[in-house]
Each structure stands twice: as structure tokens, then as C-alpha cells.
Amino acid sequence: MPTAIVTGATGITGRAVVDALIKAPEYTEIYTLSRSQKSSEHPKVKHATLDLQSSAEEMSKALSHIPPVTHIYFCAYLADPDEGEAARINGSMLSNFLDALIKSGQTRELKHFSLTCGLKQYGVHQGQPKNPMREDDEDSLFWLEQKDRPPNFYYTQQRILEKYTAEHHNKWTWVVTYPQDVIGFAKANFMNLATSLGLYCAVSKELEGSKLIFPGNKDNYLAFNGWTSARLHANFCLWAGKTPKANNQRFNVINGDTQSWQDLWPRMAARFGCTIPEKMFPSGDEFKAYPGYESSHTKLHDRPPVAEVADKIGLKDEFKKPSELFCQIDLEKWAKRPEVIQAWERLRDRHNLDQAAWDGATWNFLGFLLGRNYSCVASMSKARKLGWTGYADTWDEFEHTFKELEDAKMLPLVQA
């Protein structure tokens, strides 16, 4: 019977993997590893405290108390604004963990290793990618490693995993996943989309006028994008771990319903009891602040990723300008406005909410997702051709996660 280790088990993707493993009857024991609290009280789950920034020797001591497992799901990630430092830290975390597995004898029974990455693989954080992004398409810029581009820790981690696997005679198989803008529940997670978005909507309802202004820009509002349900991603990881045709491959993992904020935002307004402004973008296509607020504007890398293949796709000289992030409402400044803080405090006191939800909100990350002036669409064809049929409705996943956040006292309960 398979058994599993999950790292980053209290994060968005890790927590969902644990839940999926609990529901999978074939898994008899699940070991969660993190610096913080146990992620589940289910009897199948056992927790061990482990710091992935510690040495291989220290980690091996913690792992030596765990019976050898058959499957490992590596969902841990440590953010750093310096991309070179992020590559060093996250690469070291994975290599030390793999060393610790070997030292502790954990690889004796190991059959499969799953590594969670993301669409930064295609450089979406540097600007407009070539759409749709495909895993095995040379023109999808799978490795953006031109000399003037910063390091990418996903590349570092994948090479480490392949190297260790080869050095141990391919005793185990691996899969790498690329989810996009993950929708799921976790507390104080660096990339927590749903919590920050839900707080913005709830506070907007509490403010005078109850208008739900889209804080990003018009291009983003009208763009088409994909999202990834944490639950769907977890199910994919389990599917890939038992599908031989998926062995030693990389996969995009998105919901399957290309969506747009022009559809989702009015639903957000209706759910939280807000109204939609008559003119969402009073300045039209111009990069100007929404009246009464401060804006934010950032230029990304000098060349958007798609510029690297412009000649091949017949668009030579079309991408000479950098992509931009523009928010007509700077969310970090918005969250510090006196009337916003007062509105949150009223909600907190009225509904007995957890102050940590507000303190841990990731406004900068939400601003990045809403402020991009380009579409990001990933193809699911590769996984589909191998038999993956999973699908999630993006709005349904937002609704599910908002309800989880309400139950956890991180968002006020919306009255039906």
C-alpha cells in the first residue's frame, strides 16, 4: 500500500495534497513536514517538525523517525524578492532534502517524487509570454536563460531533481507541475489569492457606497487567463503518480475553463453584496488612478518573454517595449487608508474575525495578478492526451474557498 510525505503541508497546494491523500483509500499513512502546526487531525496523518532551510544532516535526523514512504509531494516554497537569492534558497532546500532522504534511508521504498512549480517557468512574471504556453513547445520559451534575465529557481529545482534521480539509477520517477494563480485555502501564505481578494471585496462592501472597483487595469479586466484549483492540482498530482505514461514529465495544470475578470468580477460583486461602478475605468486606456485613490505602475523586464520568439512567429520588432503592471488602485496603499482599516476593524469585531487574516494579506501579489497588461493562457493538451480528464469551474472554486475562509473566521459570513 502506498504511503506519502508532503512538504509545505500547511500551504495552499500542500494542504490540498494532504486532503486528497486522505480521501484516497489506497494511501495508508501520510507524513506532513513543516515548521508549523500539523495540517490535519485525520488518523491517517502524522506530523513531523522539519525546517527545509536546515542542513541535510539535521533533516535526516527528523526523517529517520519516519518509515520509508513510496511517494513524496514537494510543495514547499520560500519567497525572496531577489530572484538570485530565491534560486539559491529554494535550490538548497530541495538538494538538502534529497540528501536527507538518502542519508535517512527514505529512498529505499521511494517510487515517485512530485515537484510543484508554476507558470514562472514561462516567464509570466517578466512580461507577456507566447500564448498558449505549452510544455514541449520550443517556442514557448521553456527555459528563459538569456544572459540579461534573472535566475529562475524553478529551473534550478528541476535540474536538481533530474540530477539526483539519474545519480540513483532512475530508481524513482518524477513529475513536475505548473499550476497558475492557485485558488485554495491556507493561512498567511505568501501567494494567497483568495484571501486577499475576499478581504478586498468584504471591505469594499463595508465602505460607503459599497462599490467594487476593479483595482487593476482595463487590459487585465478584458484579458483571458487561467486559474488552478488547489483541489484539482492535488488530484492531478495523485493521478500522475500512478500513470506510467506521465513518468518523468512536466505538465501545466489549470482548471480547463479559460476565464476573464470581465465575467468573474460582476459575480464577485453580487456575492459580496457590492455594486459595479458605472464606469469601471474612468480614464479609459490611460494609466491614471481611479478618482480619489493612488495608483501603482511598474515596468517589467526590458523584453517580454514573447520577444525571444518574435521572429519565428512573424512579429519581428513588435515587442520592443516592456510589459507593465498598472493598478488604478494601489492595493498596498489602499489597505493602509484610515477608512479601510476602520472598515476592516468593524467587520472583525462584528463577526469575530481573525486579525491574522488581515495582517497576512498579500496585497502586492494580488496587485501583480490584477495589474498585468497581458493574457496568460496555458495549454492542457499534453495531460489530456495522456488521459487526464480533470476539470474545475473557476468561479465554483472561488466560491468554495470563500466559504472555507468564512468558516475559518478569515472572512465575514455572507448572508444568503
KETORDO-263781 format. One record per residue (C-alpha): residue number from 0; residue in three letters; x, y, z. Coordinates in Angstrom, 3 decimals, m for minus. Layout:
residues N
NODE,NUM,ALA,X,Y,Z
...
END
This chain:
residues 416
NODE,0,MET,0.000,0.000,0.000
NODE,1,PRO,1.380,3.455,m0.876
NODE,2,THR,2.458,5.921,1.802
NODE,3,ALA,3.453,9.550,1.379
NODE,4,ILE,5.458,12.505,2.648
NODE,5,VAL,4.155,16.018,1.942
NODE,6,THR,6.386,19.065,2.414
NODE,7,GLY,4.831,22.507,2.761
NODE,8,ALA,1.748,20.761,4.099
NODE,9,THR,0.237,23.936,5.589
NODE,10,GLY,0.467,25.905,2.321
NODE,11,ILE,m2.213,26.162,m0.358
NODE,12,THR,m1.027,23.346,m2.628
NODE,13,GLY,0.401,21.160,0.143
NODE,14,ARG,m2.745,21.299,2.261
NODE,15,ALA,m4.850,20.262,m0.736
NODE,16,VAL,m2.499,17.350,m1.476
NODE,17,VAL,m2.893,16.133,2.115
NODE,18,ASP,m6.686,16.310,1.800
NODE,19,ALA,m6.586,14.367,m1.486
NODE,20,LEU,m4.347,11.695,0.046
NODE,21,ILE,m6.724,11.331,3.000
NODE,22,LYS,m9.589,10.672,0.578
NODE,23,ALA,m7.548,8.175,m1.461
NODE,24,PRO,m8.264,4.779,0.179
NODE,25,GLU,m5.051,3.205,m1.131
NODE,26,TYR,m2.859,5.550,0.960
NODE,27,THR,m2.494,4.192,4.483
NODE,28,GLU,m0.106,6.712,6.067
NODE,29,ILE,0.620,10.364,5.300
NODE,30,TYR,3.518,12.212,6.906
NODE,31,THR,3.323,16.000,6.826
NODE,32,LEU,6.506,18.011,7.211
NODE,33,SER,6.597,21.688,8.124
NODE,34,ARG,7.984,24.122,10.664
NODE,35,SER,4.499,24.949,11.906
NODE,36,GLN,1.462,23.107,13.147
NODE,37,LYS,0.017,19.820,11.963
NODE,38,SER,m2.098,20.343,8.847
NODE,39,SER,m4.767,17.740,9.656
NODE,40,GLU,m6.148,15.796,12.618
NODE,41,HIS,m7.128,12.820,10.462
NODE,42,PRO,m5.854,9.494,11.858
NODE,43,LYS,m4.016,8.713,8.600
NODE,44,VAL,m1.902,11.865,9.046
NODE,45,LYS,1.229,12.025,11.188
NODE,46,HIS,3.229,15.226,11.555
NODE,47,ALA,6.959,15.821,11.922
NODE,48,THR,8.584,19.192,12.511
NODE,49,LEU,11.181,19.820,9.824
NODE,50,ASP,12.914,23.021,8.693
NODE,51,LEU,13.761,22.796,4.995
NODE,52,GLN,16.347,25.550,5.460
NODE,53,SER,18.335,23.353,7.835
NODE,54,SER,21.213,21.084,6.801
NODE,55,ALA,20.803,17.655,5.252
NODE,56,GLU,22.169,16.135,8.462
NODE,57,GLU,19.545,17.862,10.621
NODE,58,MET,16.734,16.918,8.257
NODE,59,SER,17.889,13.305,8.072
NODE,60,LYS,17.508,13.049,11.865
NODE,61,ALA,13.853,14.084,11.599
NODE,62,LEU,13.259,11.777,8.633
NODE,63,SER,14.898,8.806,10.350
NODE,64,HIS,11.854,8.529,12.624
NODE,65,ILE,9.554,8.084,9.616
NODE,66,PRO,9.211,4.670,7.921
NODE,67,PRO,10.327,4.761,4.251
NODE,68,VAL,7.495,6.017,2.034
NODE,69,THR,6.587,5.313,m1.585
NODE,70,HIS,5.554,8.808,m2.701
NODE,71,ILE,6.851,12.304,m1.958
NODE,72,TYR,4.966,15.512,m2.759
NODE,73,PHE,7.269,18.525,m2.533
NODE,74,CYS,5.054,21.614,m2.222
NODE,75,ALA,7.356,23.887,m0.215
NODE,76,TYR,8.440,27.315,m1.408
NODE,77,LEU,10.228,30.229,0.207
NODE,78,ALA,9.771,33.692,m1.272
NODE,79,ASP,12.558,36.225,m1.718
NODE,80,PRO,12.361,39.472,m3.722
NODE,81,ASP,15.879,38.862,m5.054
NODE,82,GLU,15.475,36.211,m7.758
NODE,83,GLY,19.079,35.106,m7.460
NODE,84,GLU,18.621,34.574,m3.737
NODE,85,ALA,15.300,32.787,m4.344
NODE,86,ALA,17.088,30.374,m6.691
NODE,87,ARG,19.803,29.759,m4.109
NODE,88,ILE,17.412,29.257,m1.182
NODE,89,ASN,14.877,27.057,m2.951
NODE,90,GLY,17.547,25.074,m4.752
NODE,91,SER,19.340,24.450,m1.463
NODE,92,MET,16.095,23.419,0.231
NODE,93,LEU,15.436,20.753,m2.381
NODE,94,SER,19.004,19.455,m2.669
NODE,95,ASN,19.413,19.237,1.120
NODE,96,PHE,16.065,17.479,1.391
NODE,97,LEU,17.086,14.937,m1.257
NODE,98,ASP,20.399,14.401,0.536
NODE,99,ALA,18.479,13.881,3.769
NODE,100,LEU,16.199,11.328,2.121
NODE,101,ILE,19.235,9.347,1.028
NODE,102,LYS,21.037,9.639,4.383
NODE,103,SER,17.939,8.549,6.321
NODE,104,GLY,17.191,5.587,4.058
NODE,105,GLN,13.937,7.128,2.826
NODE,106,THR,14.735,6.285,m0.804
NODE,107,ARG,14.654,2.523,m0.146
NODE,108,GLU,10.953,2.296,m0.981
NODE,109,LEU,10.584,5.520,m2.964
NODE,110,LYS,8.711,5.116,m6.237
NODE,111,HIS,7.643,8.638,m7.178
NODE,112,PHE,8.594,12.282,m6.472
NODE,113,SER,6.218,15.138,m7.346
NODE,114,LEU,7.588,18.703,m7.536
NODE,115,THR,5.226,21.687,m7.641
NODE,116,CYS,6.456,24.701,m9.625
NODE,117,GLY,4.340,27.239,m11.572
NODE,118,LEU,3.945,29.396,m14.666
NODE,119,LYS,7.005,31.459,m13.813
NODE,120,GLN,8.524,28.620,m15.821
NODE,121,TYR,7.435,30.600,m18.895
NODE,122,GLY,8.474,33.982,m17.518
NODE,123,VAL,4.979,35.341,m16.845
NODE,124,HIS,6.492,37.469,m14.061
NODE,125,GLN,8.748,39.150,m16.629
NODE,126,GLY,6.039,40.106,m19.105
NODE,127,GLN,3.852,38.823,m21.908
NODE,128,PRO,4.525,35.159,m22.759
NODE,129,LYS,3.854,33.404,m26.025
NODE,130,ASN,0.303,32.082,m25.705
NODE,131,PRO,m0.764,29.417,m25.232
NODE,132,MET,2.114,28.217,m23.091
NODE,133,ARG,2.934,24.590,m23.956
NODE,134,GLU,5.347,22.392,m22.021
NODE,135,ASP,7.123,20.817,m25.008
NODE,136,ASP,6.934,23.714,m27.448
NODE,137,GLU,10.380,25.137,m28.136
NODE,138,ASP,8.773,28.481,m28.920
NODE,139,SER,7.005,28.571,m25.540
NODE,140,LEU,10.370,29.631,m24.084
NODE,141,PHE,10.614,26.697,m21.753
NODE,142,TRP,13.990,27.891,m20.460
NODE,143,LEU,14.344,31.685,m20.343
NODE,144,GLU,18.045,31.891,m19.646
NODE,145,GLN,19.361,34.760,m21.749
NODE,146,LYS,22.275,36.485,m20.039
NODE,147,ASP,20.300,39.605,m19.168
NODE,148,ARG,17.482,37.687,m17.473
NODE,149,PRO,17.428,36.900,m13.748
NODE,150,PRO,17.772,33.336,m12.433
NODE,151,ASN,14.647,31.217,m12.167
NODE,152,PHE,14.507,28.921,m9.152
NODE,153,TYR,12.108,26.550,m10.923
NODE,154,TYR,14.884,25.754,m13.394
NODE,155,THR,17.299,25.213,m10.516
NODE,156,GLN,14.947,22.833,m8.719
NODE,157,GLN,14.061,20.787,m11.780
NODE,158,ARG,17.698,20.246,m12.687
NODE,159,ILE,18.463,19.200,m9.121
NODE,160,LEU,15.624,16.654,m9.141
NODE,161,GLU,16.675,15.201,m12.503
NODE,162,LYS,20.315,15.021,m11.396
NODE,163,TYR,19.554,13.159,m8.162
NODE,164,THR,17.193,10.785,m9.957
NODE,165,ALA,19.805,9.946,m12.601
NODE,166,GLU,22.556,9.515,m9.997
NODE,167,HIS,20.387,6.911,m8.274
NODE,168,HIS,19.780,4.952,m11.481
NODE,169,ASN,16.262,6.298,m12.014
NODE,170,LYS,15.055,4.220,m9.079
NODE,171,TRP,12.081,6.528,m8.737
NODE,172,THR,10.035,8.500,m11.259
NODE,173,TRP,9.190,12.195,m11.055
NODE,174,VAL,6.607,14.689,m12.273
NODE,175,VAL,6.781,18.500,m12.273
NODE,176,THR,3.571,20.564,m12.268
NODE,177,TYR,2.947,24.142,m13.394
NODE,178,PRO,m0.242,25.470,m11.763
NODE,179,GLN,m1.433,29.041,m12.419
NODE,180,ASP,m2.781,31.574,m9.905
NODE,181,VAL,m3.845,28.899,m7.415
NODE,182,ILE,m7.238,29.154,m5.714
NODE,183,GLY,m7.256,27.466,m2.326
NODE,184,PHE,m7.279,27.837,1.433
NODE,185,ALA,m4.267,28.486,3.671
NODE,186,LYS,m3.364,30.864,6.461
NODE,187,ALA,m0.672,33.543,5.982
NODE,188,ASN,0.508,32.157,2.653
NODE,189,PHE,2.717,34.409,0.510
NODE,190,MET,0.704,33.800,m2.664
NODE,191,ASN,m2.797,33.670,m1.225
NODE,192,LEU,m5.074,34.989,m3.948
NODE,193,ALA,m8.480,34.115,m2.487
NODE,194,THR,m7.883,35.552,0.995
NODE,195,SER,m6.674,38.933,m0.234
NODE,196,LEU,m9.372,39.123,m2.897
NODE,197,GLY,m12.087,38.164,m0.420
NODE,198,LEU,m10.889,40.780,2.066
NODE,199,TYR,m10.877,43.451,m0.640
NODE,200,CYS,m14.449,42.560,m1.591
NODE,201,ALA,m15.712,42.368,2.005
NODE,202,VAL,m14.171,45.706,2.977
NODE,203,SER,m15.450,47.327,m0.240
NODE,204,LYS,m18.956,46.260,0.789
NODE,205,GLU,m18.412,47.876,4.215
NODE,206,LEU,m17.166,51.174,2.743
NODE,207,GLU,m19.533,53.995,1.845
NODE,208,GLY,m21.264,53.253,m1.450
NODE,209,SER,m20.298,49.546,m1.429
NODE,210,LYS,m18.725,49.837,m4.873
NODE,211,LEU,m16.472,47.005,m6.017
NODE,212,ILE,m13.864,48.800,m8.096
NODE,213,PHE,m11.514,46.579,m10.083
NODE,214,PRO,m8.125,47.730,m8.761
NODE,215,GLY,m6.163,46.588,m11.808
NODE,216,ASN,m6.341,47.895,m15.362
NODE,217,LYS,m8.642,47.635,m18.353
NODE,218,ASP,m6.324,45.347,m20.336
NODE,219,ASN,m6.268,42.878,m17.456
NODE,220,TYR,m10.029,43.100,m16.942
NODE,221,LEU,m10.643,42.130,m20.571
NODE,222,ALA,m7.785,39.619,m20.866
NODE,223,PHE,m8.252,35.854,m20.859
NODE,224,ASN,m6.409,33.858,m18.225
NODE,225,GLY,m6.394,30.527,m16.471
NODE,226,TRP,m6.598,29.653,m12.780
NODE,227,THR,m5.807,26.474,m10.874
NODE,228,SER,m7.945,24.936,m8.159
NODE,229,ALA,m5.701,23.642,m5.379
NODE,230,ARG,m8.031,20.643,m5.132
NODE,231,LEU,m7.757,19.916,m8.853
NODE,232,HIS,m3.971,20.273,m8.729
NODE,233,ALA,m3.790,17.808,m5.839
NODE,234,ASN,m5.875,15.271,m7.725
NODE,235,PHE,m3.613,15.708,m10.741
NODE,236,CYS,m0.534,15.010,m8.626
NODE,237,LEU,m2.060,11.756,m7.378
NODE,238,TRP,m3.145,10.800,m10.914
NODE,239,ALA,0.322,11.473,m12.331
NODE,240,GLY,1.902,9.409,m9.567
NODE,241,LYS,0.084,6.287,m10.732
NODE,242,THR,0.072,6.905,m14.501
NODE,243,PRO,3.170,5.389,m16.136
NODE,244,LYS,2.776,7.487,m19.296
NODE,245,ALA,3.229,10.625,m17.152
NODE,246,ASN,6.545,9.498,m15.681
NODE,247,ASN,9.453,11.959,m15.797
NODE,248,GLN,7.473,14.717,m17.485
NODE,249,ARG,6.326,18.282,m16.871
NODE,250,PHE,2.709,19.389,m17.015
NODE,251,ASN,0.652,22.556,m16.969
NODE,252,VAL,m2.229,22.092,m14.523
NODE,253,ILE,m5.101,24.557,m14.886
NODE,254,ASN,m8.843,24.315,m14.394
NODE,255,GLY,m9.719,23.983,m18.067
NODE,256,ASP,m12.149,26.889,m18.364
NODE,257,THR,m10.379,29.913,m19.819
NODE,258,GLN,m11.847,32.798,m17.844
NODE,259,SER,m11.746,36.583,m17.629
NODE,260,TRP,m12.296,39.172,m14.907
NODE,261,GLN,m14.982,40.786,m17.061
NODE,262,ASP,m17.055,37.700,m16.175
NODE,263,LEU,m15.744,36.963,m12.676
NODE,264,TRP,m15.790,40.498,m11.250
NODE,265,PRO,m19.572,41.090,m11.512
NODE,266,ARG,m20.040,37.710,m9.796
NODE,267,MET,m17.715,38.839,m7.006
NODE,268,ALA,m19.802,41.980,m6.607
NODE,269,ALA,m23.059,40.019,m6.449
NODE,270,ARG,m21.664,37.519,m3.949
NODE,271,PHE,m20.393,40.148,m1.521
NODE,272,GLY,m23.371,42.476,m1.947
NODE,273,CYS,m21.483,45.213,m3.775
NODE,274,THR,m22.367,47.290,m6.812
NODE,275,ILE,m20.356,47.624,m10.018
NODE,276,PRO,m19.286,51.199,m10.873
NODE,277,GLU,m20.986,52.641,m13.931
NODE,278,LYS,m17.527,53.420,m15.292
NODE,279,MET,m15.011,50.867,m14.053
NODE,280,PHE,m12.140,52.658,m15.782
NODE,281,PRO,m12.887,56.403,m15.858
NODE,282,SER,m9.547,57.107,m17.553
NODE,283,GLY,m10.189,54.579,m20.319
NODE,284,ASP,m6.967,53.090,m21.619
NODE,285,GLU,m4.795,55.664,m19.879
NODE,286,PHE,m2.723,54.672,m16.869
NODE,287,LYS,m4.335,57.004,m14.355
NODE,288,ALA,m5.512,56.449,m10.798
NODE,289,TYR,m9.162,55.832,m10.036
NODE,290,PRO,m10.563,59.148,m8.719
NODE,291,GLY,m9.793,59.535,m5.020
NODE,292,TYR,m7.142,56.800,m4.933
NODE,293,GLU,m3.442,56.359,m5.627
NODE,294,SER,m2.225,54.137,m8.449
NODE,295,SER,0.850,51.956,m8.907
NODE,296,HIS,2.846,51.490,m12.102
NODE,297,THR,5.818,49.202,m12.726
NODE,298,LYS,7.628,48.280,m15.915
NODE,299,LEU,8.783,44.671,m16.110
NODE,300,HIS,11.797,43.195,m17.912
NODE,301,ASP,13.068,45.218,m20.880
NODE,302,ARG,11.954,42.428,m23.218
NODE,303,PRO,8.774,40.446,m22.575
NODE,304,PRO,9.337,36.688,m22.972
NODE,305,VAL,7.436,36.591,m26.261
NODE,306,ALA,10.084,38.901,m27.766
NODE,307,GLU,12.527,35.980,m27.759
NODE,308,VAL,10.476,34.241,m30.465
NODE,309,ALA,9.057,37.285,m32.246
NODE,310,ASP,10.964,36.491,m35.455
NODE,311,LYS,9.718,32.883,m35.503
NODE,312,ILE,6.066,33.856,m35.210
NODE,313,GLY,6.195,36.654,m37.780
NODE,314,LEU,6.154,39.529,m35.299
NODE,315,LYS,9.660,40.906,m35.620
NODE,316,ASP,10.140,44.229,m33.795
NODE,317,GLU,6.630,44.046,m32.278
NODE,318,PHE,7.778,43.604,m28.676
NODE,319,LYS,10.414,46.257,m28.122
NODE,320,LYS,8.674,47.731,m25.075
NODE,321,PRO,8.454,46.049,m21.667
NODE,322,SER,5.175,44.724,m20.356
NODE,323,GLU,3.728,46.720,m17.474
NODE,324,LEU,1.942,46.308,m14.189
NODE,325,PHE,m0.605,49.037,m13.576
NODE,326,CYS,m3.211,49.195,m10.826
NODE,327,GLN,m5.612,52.122,m10.818
NODE,328,ILE,m5.809,51.473,m7.070
NODE,329,ASP,m2.519,50.689,m5.331
NODE,330,LEU,m3.663,47.866,m3.049
NODE,331,GLU,m0.848,48.202,m0.531
NODE,332,LYS,m1.687,51.889,m0.056
NODE,333,TRP,m5.418,51.131,m0.125
NODE,334,ALA,m5.016,48.706,2.799
NODE,335,LYS,m3.382,51.463,4.870
NODE,336,ARG,m6.080,54.092,4.312
NODE,337,PRO,m7.794,55.069,7.600
NODE,338,GLU,m11.314,54.396,6.301
NODE,339,VAL,m10.243,50.960,5.026
NODE,340,ILE,m8.626,49.990,8.335
NODE,341,GLN,m11.700,51.208,10.212
NODE,342,ALA,m13.981,49.208,7.896
NODE,343,TRP,m11.923,46.069,8.497
NODE,344,GLU,m11.979,46.607,12.257
NODE,345,ARG,m15.764,46.944,12.214
NODE,346,LEU,m16.037,43.682,10.270
NODE,347,ARG,m13.525,41.994,12.552
NODE,348,ASP,m15.349,42.997,15.720
NODE,349,ARG,m18.831,42.359,14.344
NODE,350,HIS,m18.014,38.871,13.008
NODE,351,ASN,m15.256,37.867,15.448
NODE,352,LEU,m12.727,37.560,12.621
NODE,353,ASP,m9.082,36.550,12.855
NODE,354,GLN,m6.843,39.647,12.751
NODE,355,ALA,m4.085,37.452,11.283
NODE,356,ALA,m6.095,37.230,8.063
NODE,357,TRP,m5.748,40.970,7.514
NODE,358,ASP,m2.178,41.134,8.759
NODE,359,GLY,m1.147,38.322,6.407
NODE,360,ALA,m2.987,39.556,3.312
NODE,361,THR,m0.728,39.598,0.253
NODE,362,TRP,m1.717,42.855,m1.420
NODE,363,ASN,1.410,43.023,m3.545
NODE,364,PHE,0.747,39.581,m5.025
NODE,365,LEU,m2.909,40.409,m5.715
NODE,366,GLY,m1.802,43.646,m7.369
NODE,367,PHE,0.514,41.675,m9.656
NODE,368,LEU,m2.282,39.331,m10.731
NODE,369,LEU,m4.735,42.172,m11.395
NODE,370,GLY,m2.211,44.643,m12.782
NODE,371,ARG,m0.679,42.661,m15.651
NODE,372,ASN,m1.448,44.189,m19.047
NODE,373,TYR,m1.322,40.851,m20.894
NODE,374,SER,m3.060,37.475,m21.042
NODE,375,CYS,m1.599,34.258,m19.621
NODE,376,VAL,m3.087,31.096,m21.118
NODE,377,ALA,m1.573,27.646,m20.573
NODE,378,SER,m2.436,24.620,m22.693
NODE,379,MET,m3.721,21.416,m21.092
NODE,380,SER,m3.344,19.348,m24.277
NODE,381,LYS,m0.332,17.358,m23.081
NODE,382,ALA,m2.086,16.000,m19.999
NODE,383,ARG,m5.361,15.474,m21.867
NODE,384,LYS,m3.637,13.296,m24.471
NODE,385,LEU,m2.366,11.050,m21.674
NODE,386,GLY,m5.845,10.574,m20.244
NODE,387,TRP,m6.251,13.348,m17.671
NODE,388,THR,m9.910,14.402,m17.620
NODE,389,GLY,m9.951,16.596,m14.516
NODE,390,TYR,m11.790,19.914,m14.705
NODE,391,ALA,m12.826,22.646,m12.299
NODE,392,ASP,m15.066,25.660,m12.764
NODE,393,THR,m13.055,28.691,m11.670
NODE,394,TRP,m15.990,30.541,m10.139
NODE,395,ASP,m17.075,27.446,m8.224
NODE,396,GLU,m13.546,27.147,m6.797
NODE,397,PHE,m13.553,30.786,m5.670
NODE,398,GLU,m16.938,30.215,m4.028
NODE,399,HIS,m15.746,27.036,m2.307
NODE,400,THR,m12.623,28.760,m0.979
NODE,401,PHE,m14.525,31.835,0.214
NODE,402,LYS,m16.784,29.528,2.230
NODE,403,GLU,m13.736,27.842,3.773
NODE,404,LEU,m12.361,31.272,4.680
NODE,405,GLU,m15.694,32.216,6.247
NODE,406,ASP,m15.713,29.018,8.303
NODE,407,ALA,m12.167,29.822,9.484
NODE,408,LYS,m13.237,33.332,10.555
NODE,409,MET,m10.953,34.924,7.976
NODE,410,LEU,m13.832,36.464,6.005
NODE,411,PRO,m17.215,37.683,7.261
NODE,412,LEU,m20.077,35.312,6.567
NODE,413,VAL,m22.121,36.480,3.592
NODE,414,GLN,m25.833,36.180,4.271
NODE,415,ALA,m27.651,34.215,1.571
END
